[in-house]
């Protein structure tokens, strides 16, 4: 009797044991683009996570000038192309004094099947340049 109960429990446990697949972990990516116009230049780093079929924008950092503390403006634009349609999902213009850190709002998602890019235009009033990174 004990053997039959043990065998029954072992069969029940074996049948009920389902190994859960590990959750797909988000992959954090950082990409940097640089640009120059004469002595003036800029550097732009975009941070995003990839999970669930989307690239989720997290944040961006920039630096510009030839000199620390150079004042100017920057324009950040994030977009992706899906077929023949381009979707601009974020545009922001902010003043900068050489170095800027941006926290991006949630919901800025680029499908992994689309061709995405982010560009930052740096402008100090005299010179300007555009740094671009691909979102892949």
N, C-alpha and C positions, 0 to 999 in steps of 0.2 A: 504494500500500500504506500509506504513512504517513497519507494522508488517511482511509483506511478505519479505521485504528487510532485516529486522533484522533476521528473521528466516533463510533466505538464507545465510547471512553472518555468522551466528552462525554455520550453518551446514558446510560451507566452512572452517571456522576456526577449527572446531572440526575435520573435515576430514583431514586437513592439519597438525594438531598438531601431531608430532611424537616425543616421548620422546627419546632423544639420550641416549644410554647406556653409563655409565661412562667408560672412558678408564681404562684398567687394569693397575693399578699402579705397578711400579717395587718394588720388595721387596729386601731390602738390608740385606745381611747375612754376618756375621763374624764367622769364625771357627778357633779355635786355637789347634795346636798340639804341644806336647813337647817331648823331648828325652833326654837321659842321657847316658854317658859312663864314669864311674868313677866320678870324680869331674866335668868333662866337661859336659855341657848341652846346649840345644838350645830350643827356643820357636819360633813358626811360626804362624802368623795370616793371613788368606786369606780373602779378602773382595770381594763379588760378588753380582750382582743384578740379579733377576729372573724376566723375562718378555718375552712375545711372544714365549713361548715354549723353551726358552734357559736360561742358567745361563751365564751371561756376567761378565768376570773377570774384577775387578776394580783395585785392588792393594794388596800389601802384606807388612807386617812388620816382622822383625826378631830381636831376641837378642840371644847372645850366650856367653859362657865363664863360669868360675866361677867368673871372675873379670871384672869390667867395663873396656872397651877398649881392651879386648883380641882380638888379630889379628888372622885372618884365612880366610877361603873361605867358600862360601855357594853355593849350586847348587839347583836351583828351577826347578822342572819339573811338568807340568800340563798335564794330559792325561784323556781320557775316553775310555770306552769299549762299543762298539756297536756290539752286536752279538758276533762273535768270533774275531773281529778285534779291536786292541788297537790303538788309534790315539793319538800321542803325539803332542799337539798343542803349547807347549811352553817349552823351556829349556834355562836357563840362569845361568851362573856361574859368581860370582862377589866376589871381596875381601871384607871383612868386618872387622870392628874394634869393634865388639861387638853389634852394633845396626845398622840395615839397613832398609830403607823404599824404596819400589819399586813401581813405577807407571807402570802398565802393559799396553801394547798397545791395542788399540781397535781391535775388531774382534776375541778376544779369547773367543769363545762361546762353551759351552757344552750343548748338547740337554738335556732337562729335562727327556727324556725317557732313557738316557744312564747312565751308572755307571761311575762317574768321581772321580778323586782324585788328590790331589796336595801333593807333598813331597818336603821337603827341607833337603838336606844333609849338615850338619855342620862339618867342619874339621879345626882343629887348628894346624895341622902338627903332632900332637902326638895322639890325640883321634878324633873319629868322631862318629856321630849318625844321625839318620834320623827321622824327625818329619813329620807325615802324617795327612791330613784331607780329609774327604770325601766331595764331591760336590754333594749335593742332595737338 
